Amino acid sequence: MQLKDKVAVIYGAGGAIGGAVARAFAREGARVFLAGRTAARLEIVAREIVAAGGVAEVTPLDALDEQAVHRHADAVAAKAGRIDIALNAIGIPHVQGTPFAQLALEDFVLPINAYLRSYFITAQAVARYMAKNKSGVILTLSTPGSKMTGSGFIGNGVTSAATEWFSRLLAAELASSGIRVICLRPHAIPEAVVMGSYTGEVFKSNAQSAGMAMDDWLAGAAAGTLTQRLPTLAQVADTAVFMASASAGAMTGTVVNLTSGTVLD
């Protein structure tokens, strides 16, 4: 088991990526604390983890609420004795597909403000406890929008680029405390759409602006990759496990490209 006896906090654990990573962490021996806005979705993930022999606890939480996030980290550390791993996989519905001339300022800044606020709050909350043990891994999520040019996703692209640079700079800030920071950059995941992820609405907007059905839009996205296929939830989750494990101990301040070759580093 790659994460045996580790304590992991997953923010947005009721979502497609957050839930998949939580299951993978638990499968690899971690004790997982699931946080998110919708208790019912968290409970589904927790039941699956427990049924498979893992350990999971649920806390409804708004990852944009600084005081609530810090209280939650305090409670996890008090109960488990430590925090070893944290993933922020929250999803913020936002506008894509709208031409710049028609894009409202509020729609542009919403994902930038929300995602970066949450990444800062959650990282600061868990880093306090990781630093005490001179060990820890913080994982963030980006999108290929950080590297792509095009129209209709300026808010997403700026958010993703900022997330990646935040992760790099945070790695430098926390290196002396023994904490690694890794950003995962997956492309669109069709399974997540089927599971009801908020990305379904985002992709639908992009497809409509291109005059396409969403299935055709996703097929086109797959065709635009070097591998001719989009990443799966299992691939993203298994990569998260590796990055959180001792096997990736030499890696920090980097972005893991899971775009199937859509963008190259």
C-alpha positions in Angstrom: 0.0 0.0 0.0 1.5 3.3 -1.1 -0.3 5.5 1.5 -0.5 3.1 4.5 -1.4 5.0 7.7 -1.4 8.4 6.0 -4.1 10.9 6.9 -5.7 12.7 3.9 -8.1 15.5 3.6 -10.1 15.8 0.3 -12.0 19.0 -0.3 -14.7 18.6 -2.9 -14.8 14.8 -2.2 -18.3 14.5 -3.4 -17.3 15.4 -6.9 -16.2 13.1 -9.7 -12.4 13.7 -9.3 -12.5 14.2 -5.5 -14.5 11.0 -5.0 -12.3 9.0 -7.3 -9.1 10.2 -5.6 -10.6 9.6 -2.1 -11.4 6.0 -3.1 -7.9 5.5 -4.4 -6.3 7.0 -1.3 -8.3 4.7 0.9 -7.6 1.7 -1.2 -3.9 2.5 -0.8 -4.2 2.6 3.0 -4.9 6.2 3.8 -7.5 7.4 6.4 -9.6 9.9 4.4 -11.5 12.8 5.7 -14.1 13.9 3.1 -15.2 17.5 3.0 -17.6 19.3 0.6 -20.8 21.3 0.4 -23.2 18.4 -0.2 -23.4 15.9 2.6 -25.4 13.3 0.6 -22.7 13.1 -2.1 -20.0 12.8 0.5 -21.9 10.0 2.3 -22.1 8.0 -1.0 -18.3 8.1 -1.4 -17.8 7.3 2.3 -20.1 4.2 2.2 -18.2 2.9 -0.8 -14.9 3.4 0.9 -16.0 1.7 4.1 -17.6 -1.2 2.1 -14.3 -1.8 0.5 -12.6 -2.0 3.9 -11.3 1.6 4.1 -11.7 4.3 6.7 -13.6 7.5 5.8 -15.2 10.4 7.7 -17.5 13.1 6.3 -17.9 16.8 7.1 -20.1 19.2 5.2 -17.9 22.2 4.5 -17.7 25.3 2.3 -14.0 25.4 1.2 -14.4 29.2 0.6 -15.1 29.8 4.3 -11.7 30.4 5.9 -12.8 30.0 9.5 -14.7 26.8 8.8 -11.8 25.3 6.9 -9.4 26.0 9.7 -11.7 24.6 12.3 -12.1 21.5 10.2 -8.3 21.1 9.9 -8.0 21.5 13.6 -10.6 18.8 14.2 -9.0 16.4 11.8 -5.5 16.9 13.3 -7.0 16.5 16.8 -8.7 13.3 15.9 -6.1 11.7 13.6 -3.0 13.2 15.2 -1.7 14.6 11.9 -2.5 15.6 8.3 -0.2 14.1 5.7 -2.0 14.8 2.4 -4.5 17.3 1.1 -6.3 17.6 -2.2 -8.5 20.5 -3.2 -10.8 19.2 -5.9 -13.7 21.6 -5.5 -15.8 22.6 -8.5 -17.0 26.1 -9.1 -19.6 26.5 -11.9 -18.6 29.3 -14.2 -19.2 30.7 -17.6 -17.5 29.4 -20.7 -18.3 29.8 -24.3 -19.3 33.5 -24.1 -17.3 35.8 -26.5 -15.2 38.4 -24.7 -17.3 41.3 -26.0 -20.4 39.9 -24.2 -18.6 38.5 -21.1 -19.6 40.3 -17.9 -16.8 41.3 -15.6 -18.4 39.3 -12.7 -18.4 36.1 -14.8 -14.7 36.6 -15.7 -13.5 37.1 -12.2 -15.7 34.6 -10.5 -13.6 31.4 -11.1 -10.3 33.4 -10.5 -11.5 34.7 -7.1 -13.2 31.5 -6.0 -10.6 28.9 -6.9 -7.6 30.9 -5.8 -9.3 31.9 -2.5 -10.1 28.2 -1.8 -6.6 27.0 -2.7 -5.0 29.6 -0.4 -7.4 28.9 2.5 -7.1 25.1 2.3 -3.4 25.0 1.8 -2.8 27.3 4.8 -5.1 25.3 7.0 -3.4 22.0 6.4 0.2 23.3 6.1 0.2 24.3 9.8 0.0 20.6 10.7 2.2 19.2 8.0 4.9 21.6 9.1 4.9 20.1 12.6 5.9 16.8 11.2 8.2 18.2 8.5 6.3 16.2 5.9 3.2 16.6 3.8 1.8 16.8 0.2 -0.6 19.4 -1.1 -2.3 18.7 -4.4 -4.2 21.2 -6.6 -6.1 20.8 -9.9 -5.7 22.8 -13.1 -6.9 22.4 -16.7 -5.3 22.6 -20.1 -6.8 26.1 -20.4 -3.6 27.2 -18.7 -1.6 26.5 -21.9 -4.2 26.9 -24.6 -5.2 29.8 -26.7 -8.7 30.3 -28.1 -12.0 32.1 -27.4 -14.7 31.5 -24.8 -12.6 30.4 -21.8 -10.6 33.4 -20.7 -11.8 33.1 -17.1 -11.0 29.4 -17.0 -7.6 29.9 -18.7 -6.5 32.7 -16.3 -7.7 30.7 -13.3 -5.8 27.6 -14.5 -2.6 29.5 -15.2 -2.8 31.3 -11.8 -3.4 27.9 -10.1 -0.3 26.4 -11.6 1.9 29.4 -10.6 0.3 29.5 -7.2 1.3 25.8 -6.8 4.9 26.4 -7.9 5.3 29.4 -5.6 3.6 27.6 -2.7 6.1 24.8 -3.1 8.9 27.3 -2.7 7.2 28.8 0.4 6.7 25.4 2.1 9.9 23.6 1.0 11.7 24.3 4.2 8.8 22.8 6.1 9.2 19.5 4.3 6.0 20.0 2.3 5.7 19.1 -1.4 3.1 20.8 -3.7 2.0 19.2 -6.9 -0.6 20.5 -9.4 -2.5 17.9 -11.5 -3.6 19.1 -14.9 -6.2 16.7 -16.4 -8.2 17.3 -19.6 -11.9 16.8 -19.9 -13.1 13.5 -18.4 -16.2 12.1 -20.0 -17.0 9.9 -17.0 -17.3 12.9 -14.8 -19.9 14.3 -17.1 -21.9 11.1 -16.9 -21.6 11.2 -13.1 -23.3 14.7 -13.0 -20.1 16.8 -12.6 -20.6 20.6 -12.9 -18.2 20.3 -15.9 -21.1 18.9 -17.9 -22.7 22.3 -17.9 -19.4 24.0 -18.7 -18.8 21.6 -21.6 -22.3 22.0 -22.8 -21.9 25.7 -23.1 -18.7 25.3 -25.0 -20.4 22.8 -27.3 -23.3 25.1 -27.9 -21.1 28.0 -28.8 -19.4 25.8 -31.3 -22.8 24.7 -32.7 -22.2 21.1 -31.6 -23.7 18.4 -29.5 -21.7 17.8 -26.3 -20.8 14.2 -27.3 -19.5 15.5 -30.5 -17.6 18.2 -28.7 -16.0 15.7 -26.4 -15.1 13.4 -29.3 -13.4 16.4 -31.0 -11.5 17.1 -27.8 -10.3 13.5 -27.8 -9.3 13.7 -31.4 -7.3 16.7 -30.6 -5.0 14.8 -28.2 -1.8 13.0 -29.2 -3.2 9.7 -27.8 -6.6 10.2 -29.4 -8.4 9.7 -26.1 -9.2 11.7 -23.0 -8.0 10.8 -19.5 -10.1 8.6 -17.2 -10.9 9.1 -13.6 -8.9 6.1 -12.7 -5.8 7.5 -14.4 -6.2 10.8 -12.6 -6.8 9.1 -9.2 -3.9 6.7 -9.6 -1.6 9.6 -10.5 -2.7 11.5 -7.4 -1.8 8.4 -5.3 1.7 8.2 -6.8 2.3 12.0 -6.4 1.2 11.8 -2.7 3.4 8.8 -2.1 7.0 8.5 -1.0 7.9 7.3 -4.5 7.3 10.8 -5.8 9.4 12.3 -3.0 11.8 14.1 -5.4 8.9 16.0 -7.0 7.6 19.3 -6.0 6.7 22.7 -7.5 5.6 21.0 -10.8 2.5 20.4 -12.9 1.7 16.9 -13.9 0.4 16.9 -17.4 -2.7 14.6 -17.8 -4.0 16.1 -20.9 -3.2 13.1 -23.2 -0.9 15.4 -25.1 -3.4 18.2 -25.8 -0.8 20.6 -24.5 2.9 20.0 -24.1 5.4 21.2 -21.5 
